[in-house]
C-alpha cells in the first residue's frame, strides 16, 4: 500500500520505512480519529473524560444506595477511585480559596 499507513509500532523496527509523529494526520486517520471519522482531534478525549466522570458518579451512587460495596471492587479500581476523590477534594478546596464574594451572591 503505497502512501498509506499500514501499521503503527510502539518500538523502532528495522522494517519500518518511515516514522511519523503521533499527531500526524495519516496516523490520526489510521487510528480512526481523523476527519474521516468526523471528529475534532480532542473530541474523543473530551468524550472519554466526560464518560469517566459519569462512571465515577454512577459508582458513588451505587455505593451510596448499598447496591455494591466499595470493597467488592477490584483493588486497582478502588485505588483509582480514591485517587480521583482526592484530586476532586483538592480542586474543590482550591476553588473555595480563590472564589470571590460575587460567587456566593444570590
C-alpha positions as CSV (number, residue, x, y, z in Angstrom):
1,X,0.0,0.0,0.0
2,X,2.0,2.9,-1.2
3,X,1.5,6.2,0.6
4,X,-0.8,4.8,3.3
5,X,-0.1,3.9,6.9
6,X,0.0,0.1,7.2
7,X,1.0,-0.3,10.8
8,X,1.8,1.6,14.0
9,X,4.6,0.3,16.1
10,X,5.4,1.0,19.7
11,X,9.1,0.4,19.2
12,X,11.6,1.2,16.5
13,X,11.8,-1.6,13.9
14,X,14.3,-2.2,11.1
15,X,11.4,-3.0,8.6
16,X,9.7,0.4,9.2
17,X,10.1,2.7,6.2
18,X,9.1,6.0,7.8
19,X,8.5,7.4,11.2
20,X,5.6,9.8,11.7
21,X,4.7,11.8,14.8
22,X,1.6,10.7,16.8
23,X,-0.4,13.8,15.7
24,X,0.4,13.4,12.0
25,X,-2.9,13.4,10.0
26,X,-2.1,10.0,8.5
27,X,-1.6,8.4,11.9
28,X,-4.7,10.1,13.3
29,X,-6.8,8.8,10.4
30,X,-5.3,5.3,10.7
31,X,-6.3,5.2,14.3
32,X,-9.8,6.3,13.4
33,X,-9.8,9.8,15.0
34,X,-9.4,12.0,11.9
35,X,-11.7,13.9,9.7
36,X,-12.9,10.7,8.1
37,X,-14.5,9.8,11.5
38,X,-16.0,13.3,11.7
39,X,-14.2,14.2,14.9
40,X,-12.0,17.1,16.1
41,X,-8.7,15.9,17.5
42,X,-9.7,16.4,21.1
43,X,-13.3,15.3,20.8
44,X,-12.6,11.7,21.7
45,X,-10.5,12.7,24.7
46,X,-13.2,15.0,25.9
47,X,-15.9,12.4,25.5
48,X,-13.8,9.8,27.4
49,X,-13.1,12.2,30.2
50,X,-16.9,13.0,30.5
51,X,-17.7,9.3,30.5
52,X,-15.1,8.7,33.2
53,X,-16.9,11.3,35.4
54,X,-20.3,9.7,34.7
55,X,-18.9,6.3,35.6
56,X,-17.4,7.6,38.8
57,X,-20.7,9.3,39.8
58,X,-22.5,6.0,39.0
59,X,-20.2,4.0,41.2
60,X,-20.7,6.6,44.0
61,X,-24.5,6.3,43.6
62,X,-24.5,2.5,43.7
63,X,-22.2,2.5,46.8
64,X,-24.4,5.2,48.4
65,X,-27.6,3.1,47.8
66,X,-25.9,0.0,49.1
67,X,-26.2,-1.8,45.8
68,X,-22.5,-2.6,45.8
69,X,-19.8,-2.3,48.5
70,X,-16.6,-0.3,47.8
71,X,-14.6,-3.4,49.0
72,X,-16.2,-5.5,46.3
73,X,-14.4,-3.5,43.6
74,X,-11.1,-4.8,42.3
75,X,-8.2,-3.2,44.3
76,X,-7.0,-1.3,41.2
77,X,-10.5,0.2,40.8
78,X,-10.5,1.1,44.5
79,X,-7.2,2.9,44.2
80,X,-8.3,4.8,41.1
81,X,-11.5,6.0,42.7
82,X,-9.7,7.1,45.9
83,X,-7.2,9.0,43.8
84,X,-9.9,10.8,41.9
85,X,-11.8,11.6,45.1
86,X,-8.6,13.1,46.5
87,X,-8.0,15.1,43.3
88,X,-11.6,16.3,43.3
89,X,-11.3,17.4,47.0
90,X,-8.1,19.3,46.2
91,X,-9.8,21.1,43.3
92,X,-12.8,21.9,45.4
93,X,-10.6,23.3,48.2
94,X,-8.6,25.4,45.7
95,X,-11.8,26.7,44.1
96,X,-13.1,27.8,47.5
97,X,-9.8,29.6,48.2
98,X,-10.0,31.6,45.1
99,X,-13.7,32.3,44.8
100,X,-14.9,35.8,45.1
101,X,-17.8,37.2,47.2
102,X,-19.7,37.6,43.9
103,X,-19.7,33.8,43.5
104,X,-21.8,33.5,46.7
105,X,-24.2,36.4,45.9
106,X,-27.8,35.4,45.4
